[in-house]
C-alpha cells in the first residue's frame, strides 16, 4: 500500500533551482538562454515563476547541467499539482470515491 504524504508547503518551482544553479555557475539569464538555445524571455519567465518548464526545456536544461530532464519535469509536476490542489481542494473533497 502506498502511503500518502500531505505536502504542507509549496514545492519549489523549477525556476528557483534554475536561477540558483545559473548564479552558482556565474551565468546571467542572457548567457543561460544562449547556451540553452532559447530566448532570454523564456528563461526570464521561468526563473520568475511566470511560466513552467516544458519537456523540451527540461531536455535542454538537463543536458546543459548534466542532471537530466526528469529532475526538471518532476519538479514542475509537483509544483503544478500542488497549485491545482490549492485551487480545487474543497471540490476534490466532495467527489465520491469508487472502488477500482
C-alpha positions, -999 to +999 in steps of 0.1 A: +000+000+000+013+034-009+014+059+019+002+094+011+021+123+025+004+156+026+027+184+014+021+214+036+044+239+019+045+249-017+070+228-037+100+246-052+093+259-087+120+246-111+128+283-120+141+289-085+165+260-088+175+271-124+183+306-111+204+292-082+224+268-104+229+295-131+241+320-105+264+294-090+279+288-124+282+325-130+257+326-158+234+355-165+199+350-178+211+361-212+241+337-213+220+309-199+194+314-227+221+315-253+236+282-241+202+266-240+193+279-274+161+297-262+151+333-259+161+354-229+123+359-223+118+322-220+144+319-193+132+350-175+096+338-174+107+305-159+130+320-132+103+345-123+077+317-120+056+332-148+059+301-169+066+264-163+093+241-176+082+222-208+096+188-218+118+205-244+132+230-219+138+202-194+158+183-220+179+213-228+185+222-191+192+186-181+217+183-209+234+217-200+238+209-163+241+171-166+213+163-142+188+150-168+153+162-179+135+141-153+145+163-124+131+194-141+099+177-151+093+161-117+097+195-100+073+211-125+047+183-120+049+186-082+046+224-083+016+222-108-002+196-088+002+215-055-011+247-072-041+228-086-049+212-053-049+246-035-073+258-061-099+230-061-093+211-028-128+217-015-142+203-047-120+173-045-133+165-010-168+164-024-160+137-051-174+103-041-148+076-044-153+045-064-135+012-059-113+005-090 
